[in-house]
Amino acid sequence: MPSSDCVFCKIVAGEIPCRKIFENESLIAFDDITPMAPVHFLVVSKEHIATLDDAEPRHTELLGRMLATLARLAREKGVATEGYRQVINCGKAAGQVVPHLHMHALGGRPMRLMG
């Protein structure tokens, strides 16, 4: 169920513009508005799922499509050969700013080890 105060639900509904790079019936992907790397885009579920912990067994196929779409878009954007990072932040303490399931793809520069 869409959340009326969720920025990603508003993007999905077309109420907020984005630099869309992909869309189908279940996903939308767009460039991050505050990129942390030369290539930084998001793959977002059109269904409002607050966090990865809120995903249910029925979302297994959706999660697989999100990963496959992220990988395809990384290839299209030219970062797959050298490598890229995929990130799913889960909850505020992990850095999740928008409480709506999404995956980040970052590439185009060397990534530091996380620690």
C-alpha positions as CSV (number, residue, x, y, z in Angstrom):
1,M,0.0,0.0,0.0
2,P,1.5,3.4,-1.0
3,S,2.4,5.7,1.8
4,S,1.2,9.3,1.3
5,D,4.4,10.8,2.9
6,C,6.9,8.4,1.2
7,V,9.1,10.2,-1.4
8,F,9.6,7.0,-3.4
9,C,5.9,6.3,-3.5
10,K,5.5,9.9,-4.9
11,I,8.2,9.2,-7.5
12,V,6.4,5.9,-8.5
13,A,3.1,7.8,-8.8
14,G,4.8,10.5,-11.0
15,E,4.2,13.2,-8.4
16,I,7.9,13.9,-8.0
17,P,10.2,13.9,-11.1
18,C,13.3,11.8,-11.3
19,R,16.0,11.0,-13.8
20,K,14.5,7.7,-14.7
21,I,16.7,5.0,-16.3
22,F,14.3,2.1,-16.2
23,E,10.7,1.2,-15.4
24,N,8.5,-1.8,-15.6
25,E,5.4,-3.0,-13.8
26,S,7.2,-3.7,-10.5
27,L,10.3,-1.5,-10.5
28,I,11.6,1.9,-11.2
29,A,15.3,2.9,-11.4
30,F,16.7,6.4,-11.4
31,D,19.9,8.3,-10.8
32,D,20.5,9.3,-7.2
33,I,20.0,13.0,-6.6
34,T,23.0,13.1,-4.2
35,P,25.5,10.8,-5.9
36,M,28.3,9.3,-3.9
37,A,30.1,8.0,-7.0
38,P,30.3,8.9,-10.7
39,V,27.6,6.3,-11.3
40,H,25.0,6.1,-8.5
41,F,21.5,4.9,-9.2
42,L,18.7,3.3,-7.3
43,V,16.4,0.4,-8.1
44,V,13.1,0.8,-6.2
45,S,10.2,-1.5,-5.7
46,K,6.9,0.0,-6.8
47,E,5.3,-1.8,-3.9
48,H,5.8,0.1,-0.7
49,I,7.9,-2.2,1.5
50,A,9.5,-0.2,4.3
51,T,12.7,-2.2,4.7
52,L,14.3,-5.5,3.6
53,D,13.2,-6.9,7.0
54,D,9.6,-6.2,6.0
55,A,9.9,-8.3,2.8
56,E,7.9,-11.5,3.0
57,P,8.3,-14.9,1.2
58,R,6.0,-13.6,-1.5
59,H,8.6,-10.9,-2.4
60,T,11.3,-13.4,-3.3
61,E,10.7,-13.0,-7.0
62,L,10.6,-9.2,-6.7
63,L,13.9,-9.2,-4.8
64,G,15.5,-11.3,-7.6
65,R,14.2,-8.9,-10.3
66,M,15.6,-6.0,-8.4
67,L,19.1,-7.6,-8.3
68,A,19.0,-8.7,-11.9
69,T,17.8,-5.2,-13.0
70,L,20.6,-3.6,-11.0
71,A,23.2,-5.8,-12.6
72,R,21.8,-5.1,-16.1
73,L,21.8,-1.4,-15.6
74,A,25.3,-1.5,-14.2
75,R,26.4,-3.2,-17.4
76,E,24.6,-0.6,-19.5
77,K,26.2,2.3,-17.5
78,G,29.6,0.7,-18.1
79,V,30.6,0.0,-14.5
80,A,30.3,-3.8,-14.5
81,T,33.7,-4.5,-16.1
82,E,35.7,-2.7,-13.4
83,G,33.2,-3.4,-10.6
84,Y,30.5,-1.7,-8.7
85,R,28.9,-1.9,-5.2
86,Q,25.3,-2.8,-4.5
87,V,23.9,-1.6,-1.2
88,I,20.6,-2.2,0.6
89,N,20.5,-0.1,3.8
90,C,18.0,-1.6,6.3
91,G,16.8,0.9,9.0
92,K,18.0,4.3,10.2
93,A,21.1,3.0,12.0
94,A,22.3,1.5,8.7
95,G,21.8,4.7,6.8
96,Q,18.4,4.1,5.3
97,V,17.1,7.6,4.7
98,V,13.9,6.7,2.8
99,P,11.8,4.0,4.4
100,H,11.0,2.3,1.2
101,L,12.8,-0.8,-0.1
102,H,15.5,0.2,-2.6
103,M,19.0,-0.9,-3.8
104,H,21.9,1.5,-4.5
105,A,24.4,0.8,-7.3
106,L,27.7,2.8,-7.0
107,G,30.5,2.6,-9.5
108,G,33.0,4.5,-11.7
109,R,35.6,4.9,-9.0
110,P,37.4,2.6,-6.5
111,M,35.3,1.8,-3.4
112,R,36.9,1.9,0.0
113,L,36.6,-1.2,2.2
114,M,33.8,-0.8,4.7
115,G,34.8,-1.2,8.3
